[in-house]
Amino acid sequence: MSLIIKNIIPVIHAKWLGTDETCPVDNVSIDSRSLQNNNGTLFFALVGHNHDGHHYIPNLIAKGVQNFVVNHIPDMLEGKANFLVVNDTLHSLQKFAAYYRMQFDFPVIGVTGSSGKTIVKEWLNFLLSPEYNIIRSPKSYNSQVGVPLSIIGINEKHNLGIFEAGISTVGEMDKLEAIIKPTIGILTNIGAAHDEGFESVAQKISEKIKLFQNAKILIYQKNPLIDDLLDKNIPTFSWSFEDRTADVFITKTAPDELEVHYRQQPFLLQLPFQDKASVENTISCLMVLLHFGYDKAVIKERLYNLYPVEMRLQVKNGIHNCTLIDDSYSSDYQSLKIALDFLEQHKTHQQKTIILSDIFQSGFPVEELYAKVARLLTNNKIERVIGIGETISRYLKDFPGFIAFKNTHDFLVQYNAASFQNETILIKGARTFHFEEIVTLLEEKTHETVLEINLNAISHNLNFYKSKLKPSTKIMVMVKAFGYGSGSFEIAKLLAHHKVDYLGVAFADEGIALRNAGIEMPIIVMNPENSAFSAMIAYHLEPEIYSPTVLKTFITLAQQKNLSNYPIHIKLDTGMHRLGFEENNLDDLISVLKNNNFVSVKSIFSHLSASDGPEFNDFTLQQIHTFDRWSQKIVSELNITPIRHILNTSGIYNFPDYQFDMVRLGIGLYGVGNDEEEMKHLENVGTLKTVILQTKEIQAGESVGYSRKFMATQTTKTATIPIGYADGIPRSWGNQKGYVMIKNQKAPIIGNICMDMLMVDITGIDCKEGDTVIIFGQQPRVTEIAKTIGTIPYEILTSISHRVKRIFFKE
């Protein structure tokens, strides 16, 4: 990108207020937290339901950013930077991207559908890259914001584009079509994803195919409903398993073999996959190769070499107290920028290392590319770079802290475990470098049971509850009990990235652990013990004060340490009868706090005991009104303006009219609501999975497990799974009450659950040792397990043992 401000002003219909219209723009940003922002950045201050980019402009100016697209100029900033004032910054970003797209004239493939978009895009990149210099959407950048950011990555050296477009409701695809302007369209599988945004399947298809209204060719699986909805002026190239009028007719001759009938010249195609989704995605890629006129021998060879696509950035525990960020299947310039931002968001140590392979398909001349890479690494304060590959070793050899290896084998041979300690390591390499071997080497060794935490789902759930709040309402998120079992450090880092106002923990040691992990935001300790007050002060943790005794003890300590206005949080007991000041304590509380400058009341709050039960609505309202009255008395008599808060997760959902100044989000963040209607809006966060350890076949009359609780009545195939009650699986979920998922089928748990293992009935399930087993996740949900055994989801989640490895990922 090489533009100047005055060229952009008319494109986005902006009002210019600045000092220098000739400022060059070499990158676009919407994220104030990115370390890649610099004096060549054009920052679009996007405004959403729960965020406003205008708030971060002063900090960006201080960091050297000079060019901003804004809805308004924030107070006191006029004349301090270049401002392009528009009515809608998102619309302006999209207009800018559409303008930028039209500066280039080469084939562009646009991909949409309910599923398979990212897989098809990545496979096409692999299949076509020997002949083309490709620009493609990084990761799953297919939204109203992601698409323009993807397009802006084009440069003069690219000669083919592959961009995916995703929509969730009507009126969105027209905007994406204007930005992508695909010359070749691919419609992948149409399924149930985002059904809630459309009145019917027909309406959803009609919206999606708007992406192809100006395409020169549309590739799709022939379908009567799609055919009826398509504009007859759009040329098509169709395929089918059933309709012989399709341009390409396909028959399955074996689970992993297709016979392709095209232009009266059938040929066999061997596939590396057998599942339905992968076969259909492979055929979409086949159709592109046929359209481009590739030789059949080349098609056969390249399709057979397709591979599973890892679409996730994963955070894992590494050896010697390291944290690994696993992005070991791609290496291109655009995805490197994303991975470095992810590294900054999720680092657990200040020391940052990157293991990086040669970079492919950048579109830049190689010398320019590595100069850009060097600037990225410098801006992101990477202390050590381990370069693997001949090209990166040649061009980054003078980079500070650079260590070169010719190939992955050389690195593995010379590997020294002691050289990796107390650091965050980004592992990013092209697939051909097999960096998964490096991940295996550096990953902390634990058993194969893992709890996968979906960071995208955490963000989604946070934004769902934020959507119920006024813009001025602050939000506190509970990360106690090891983040409800999900892992407090990574969750806290994500929440800091989302700029929530407070974190809440139960005990001081949880807060101290977060501080040691680099969390700097305010942390409230909800159940402070007097013995921990000194440590809390040392780590800048803020105590809940719930009784006259605790208050006087803390003030005495504050006086001894010569503290001034140390933040405290006053807990009122309005009916929970657990902790808190009651009405007869209020005068004493006010008397102690009046004219006291050792502490400062940062917030006053209470806790609802039954906000999830409609039958107790009157009691909940009584609690809320009592809290309002008591807290107003404290505020009035002390002449202070603290934050007031009483709503918990179910309170946010059921009583949004009583937000006061802040709310406290807990279990809802982790994907658990208090009823089915609320659950529809939440995404599953945690998936507990393991593998089949051993399979057996037992005969009628034989038993399984301790106390012979399961007796076979017929020949039964069983599988032993390496997870048990020591990992947090309730024993009451056994004996055919519960089940696990194997190959998308229910496998009942038979016999008593053991300490480290459980057994399941796999009769009729085509599976083998080493296959994946889902203990809970999308199915069964923890809510189902809790209901079946008569407990609550909190207990299920928080019981998962620390010996179960947590893996955090972001799509």
KAURZI-V124388 format. One record per pair of residues at least 12 apart in sequence whose C-alpha atoms are under 6 Angstrom apart, sorted by sequence separation. I is the first residue (numbers start at 1). J is the second residue. D is the distance in Angstrom with one decimal. If there is no record, write none. Layout:
I,J,D + I,J,D
This chain:
249,261,5.1 + 257,269,5.6 + 314,326,5.0 + 671,683,5.5 + 700,712,4.8 + 736,748,5.4 + 748,760,5.4 + 28,41,5.5 + 30,43,5.7 + 137,150,5.1 + 248,261,5.7 + 257,270,4.6 + 313,326,5.9 + 671,684,5.1 + 700,713,4.6 + 736,749,5.0 + 747,760,5.8 + 748,761,5.5 + 26,40,5.3 + 27,41,5.0 + 28,42,4.8 + 29,43,4.9 + 30,44,5.3 + 69,83,5.9 + 71,85,5.5 + 248,262,5.1 + 257,271,5.7 + 313,327,5.4 + 671,685,5.8 + 700,714,4.2 + 735,749,6.0 + 736,750,5.3 + 747,761,5.4 + 6,21,5.0 + 25,40,4.8 + 28,43,5.9 + 66,81,4.9 + 67,82,4.8 + 68,83,5.0 + 69,84,4.7 + 70,85,5.0 + 71,86,5.2 + 256,271,5.0 + 645,660,5.7 + 670,685,5.6 + 700,715,5.5 + 734,749,5.4 + 735,750,4.8 + 747,762,5.6 + 5,21,5.2 + 25,41,5.9 + 66,82,5.8 + 69,85,6.0 + 71,87,5.5 + 222,238,5.5 + 386,402,5.9 + 390,406,5.3 + 644,660,5.8 + 647,663,5.1 + 648,664,4.9 + 649,665,4.9 + 699,715,4.4 + 735,751,4.7 + 5,22,5.9 + 221,238,5.6 + 222,239,5.7 + 384,401,4.7 + 385,402,4.8 + 386,403,4.8 + 387,404,4.9 + 388,405,4.8 + 389,406,4.8 + 644,661,5.2 + 645,662,5.0 + 648,665,5.7 + 649,666,5.7 + 698,715,5.7 + 735,752,5.8 + 4,22,5.4 + 5,23,5.7 + 217,235,4.9 + 218,236,4.6 + 219,237,4.9 + 220,238,5.1 + 221,239,4.9 + 222,240,5.6 + 256,274,5.1 + 386,404,6.0 + 388,406,5.7 + 389,407,5.2 + 507,525,5.7 + 523,541,5.5 + 524,542,4.7 + 525,543,5.0 + 526,544,5.1 + 643,661,5.4 + 645,663,5.6 + 698,716,5.4 + 734,752,5.6 + 4,23,5.4 + 217,236,5.3 + 218,237,5.9 + 219,238,5.6 + 221,240,5.6 + 255,274,5.5 + 388,407,5.3 + 504,523,5.7 + 506,525,5.5 + 524,543,5.7 + 525,544,5.9 + 649,668,5.8 + 697,716,5.7 + 734,753,5.6 + 4,24,4.3 + 502,522,5.2 + 503,523,4.7 + 504,524,4.9 + 505,525,5.1 + 506,526,4.8 + 507,527,5.6 + 697,717,4.4 + 3,24,5.6 + 4,25,5.6 + 502,523,5.7 + 506,527,5.2 + 507,528,5.8 + 696,717,5.7 + 3,25,5.2 + 142,164,5.3 + 696,718,5.2 + 731,753,5.3 + 142,165,4.5 + 143,166,5.6 + 695,718,5.6 + 2,26,5.4 + 44,68,5.9 + 134,158,5.7 + 142,166,5.1 + 545,569,5.8 + 695,719,4.3 + 1,26,5.1 + 39,64,5.3 + 42,67,5.0 + 43,68,4.8 + 44,69,4.8 + 45,70,5.5 + 133,158,5.0 + 136,161,5.6 + 475,500,5.8 + 476,501,5.7 + 478,503,5.8 + 479,504,5.9 + 480,505,4.2 + 542,567,5.9 + 543,568,5.4 + 544,569,4.7 + 545,570,5.0 + 546,571,4.9 + 694,719,5.6 + 38,64,5.7 + 39,65,4.6 + 42,68,5.7 + 133,159,5.6 + 134,160,4.9 + 135,161,4.8 + 136,162,4.6 + 137,163,5.1 + 168,194,5.4 + 475,501,5.5 + 476,502,4.4 + 477,503,5.0 + 478,504,4.4 + 479,505,5.7 + 480,506,5.4 + 542,568,5.6 + 544,570,6.0 + 545,571,6.0 + 694,720,5.3 + 38,65,5.2 + 39,66,5.8 + 134,161,5.6 + 136,163,5.4 + 185,212,5.8 + 332,359,5.2 + 476,503,5.5 + 477,504,6.0 + 693,720,5.5 + 169,197,4.4 + 331,359,5.2 + 332,360,5.2 + 693,721,5.5 + 168,197,5.6 + 169,198,5.8 + 333,362,5.5 + 353,382,6.0 + 692,721,5.1 + 726,755,5.1 + 332,362,6.0 + 352,382,5.3 + 357,387,5.8 + 724,754,5.4 + 725,755,4.8 + 184,215,5.5 + 269,300,5.9 + 352,383,5.7 + 353,384,4.8 + 354,385,5.0 + 355,386,4.6 + 356,387,5.1 + 357,388,4.7 + 358,389,5.3 + 724,755,4.7 + 742,773,5.1 + 183,215,4.4 + 184,216,5.9 + 186,218,5.9 + 272,304,5.5 + 353,385,5.9 + 357,389,5.7 + 565,597,5.4 + 567,599,5.9 + 569,601,5.9 + 724,756,4.1 + 741,773,5.8 + 182,215,5.7 + 183,216,5.2 + 184,217,5.1 + 185,218,4.5 + 186,219,4.8 + 187,220,5.1 + 271,304,5.3 + 358,391,6.0 + 546,579,5.9 + 564,597,5.9 + 565,598,4.9 + 566,599,4.4 + 567,600,4.9 + 568,601,5.2 + 569,602,5.7 + 576,609,5.2 + 723,756,4.9 + 724,757,4.5 + 741,774,5.0 + 177,211,4.8 + 185,219,5.9 + 186,220,6.0 + 358,392,5.2 + 546,580,4.2 + 547,581,5.5 + 564,598,4.5 + 565,599,4.1 + 566,600,5.5 + 567,601,5.9 + 568,602,5.6 + 569,603,4.8 + 570,604,4.7 + 571,605,5.2 + 572,606,5.0 + 723,757,4.4 + 724,758,5.8 + 740,774,5.7 + 546,581,5.6 + 563,598,5.6 + 565,600,4.5 + 567,602,5.4 + 569,604,5.8 + 571,606,5.6 + 722,757,4.6 + 740,775,5.0 + 721,757,5.5 + 721,758,5.3 + 612,650,5.3 + 720,758,5.9 + 721,759,6.0 + 603,642,4.8 + 605,644,5.6 + 607,646,5.6 + 611,650,5.7 + 720,759,4.5 + 602,642,5.2 + 603,643,4.3 + 604,644,5.0 + 605,645,4.8 + 606,646,5.0 + 611,651,5.4 + 710,750,5.9 + 719,759,5.6 + 603,644,5.6 + 605,646,5.4 + 710,751,4.7 + 719,760,5.4 + 709,751,4.9 + 718,760,5.5 + 46,89,5.5 + 718,761,4.6 + 46,90,5.9 + 718,762,5.3 + 717,762,5.5 + 705,751,5.2 + 717,763,4.8 + 704,751,5.7 + 705,752,5.9 + 716,763,5.8 + 574,623,5.3 + 97,148,5.1 + 108,160,5.8 + 109,161,5.9 + 112,164,5.8 + 106,159,5.5 + 107,160,5.3 + 108,161,4.4 + 109,162,4.7 + 110,163,5.1 + 111,164,4.5 + 112,165,5.2 + 94,148,5.7 + 106,160,5.9 + 108,162,5.8 + 110,164,5.7 + 612,674,5.9 + 18,82,4.0 + 18,83,5.7 + 17,83,5.2 + 16,84,5.0 + 15,84,5.6 + 14,84,5.3 + 15,85,4.9 + 14,85,5.2 + 352,423,5.8 + 354,425,5.5 + 728,799,4.7 + 14,86,5.0 + 110,182,5.0 + 351,423,4.9 + 352,424,5.0 + 353,425,4.7 + 354,426,4.6 + 355,427,4.8 + 356,428,5.1 + 357,429,4.7 + 728,800,4.3 + 109,182,5.3 + 354,427,6.0 + 356,429,5.5 + 727,800,5.6 + 728,801,5.6 + 108,182,4.9 + 113,187,5.4 + 115,189,5.7 + 349,423,5.0 + 727,801,4.7 + 108,183,5.3 + 109,184,4.6 + 110,185,4.9 + 111,186,4.8 + 112,187,5.3 + 113,188,4.6 + 114,189,5.8 + 349,424,5.7 + 694,769,5.5 + 107,183,5.8 + 109,185,5.7 + 113,189,5.6 + 114,190,4.8 + 693,769,5.7 + 113,190,5.5 + 114,191,5.3 + 347,424,5.6 + 692,769,4.9 + 692,770,5.0 + 114,193,5.7 + 691,770,5.3 + 692,771,5.6 + 12,92,5.3 + 691,771,5.4 + 98,179,4.1 + 691,772,4.5 + 690,772,5.9 + 691,773,5.2 + 690,773,5.1 + 689,773,5.5 + 689,774,4.5 + 689,775,5.5 + 688,775,5.3 + 688,776,5.3 + 687,776,5.7 + 687,777,4.2 + 686,777,5.9 + 331,429,5.0 + 322,421,5.7 + 328,427,5.8 + 330,429,5.4 + 331,430,4.6 + 322,422,4.8 + 324,424,6.0 + 327,427,5.7 + 328,428,4.6 + 329,429,5.8 + 330,430,4.3 + 320,421,5.0 + 321,422,5.0 + 322,423,4.9 + 323,424,4.7 + 324,425,4.9 + 325,426,4.7 + 326,427,5.3 + 327,428,4.8 + 328,429,4.9 + 329,430,5.3 + 330,431,5.9 + 322,424,5.7 + 329,431,4.5 + 328,435,5.3 + 328,436,6.0 + 319,442,5.7 + 318,442,5.6 + 319,443,5.8 + 318,443,4.2 + 319,444,4.8 + 318,444,4.5 + 317,444,5.6 + 346,493,5.9 + 120,281,5.8 + 348,517,5.3 + 475,662,5.3 + 477,664,5.6 + 473,661,5.2 + 474,662,4.3 + 475,663,5.1 + 476,664,4.7 + 477,665,4.7 + 478,666,5.0 + 473,662,5.1 + 477,666,5.9 + 138,335,5.5 + 158,363,5.2 + 157,363,4.6 + 462,669,5.7 + 461,669,5.3 + 458,669,5.9 + 461,682,5.6 + 457,683,5.3 + 133,361,5.8 + 457,685,5.5 + 454,685,5.0 + 453,685,5.5 + 453,686,4.7 + 452,686,5.6 + 452,687,5.1 + 451,687,5.6 + 451,688,4.4 + 450,688,5.9 + 450,689,5.6 + 449,689,5.8 + 449,690,4.2 + 448,690,5.8 + 34,341,5.9 + 485,797,5.3 + 484,797,6.0 + 485,798,4.3 + 484,798,5.1 + 36,379,5.9 + 35,379,5.8 + 35,380,5.5 + 450,804,5.5 + 452,806,5.9 + 455,809,5.9 + 456,810,5.6 + 449,804,5.9 + 450,805,4.7 + 451,806,4.9 + 452,807,4.8 + 453,808,4.7 + 454,809,5.4 + 455,810,5.3 + 450,806,5.8 + 452,808,5.9 + 316,807,5.2 + 315,807,5.7 + 315,808,4.7 + 314,808,5.3 + 315,809,6.0 + 314,809,4.0 + 313,809,5.2 + 312,809,5.7 + 313,810,5.1 + 312,810,5.2 + 312,811,4.4 + 311,811,5.8
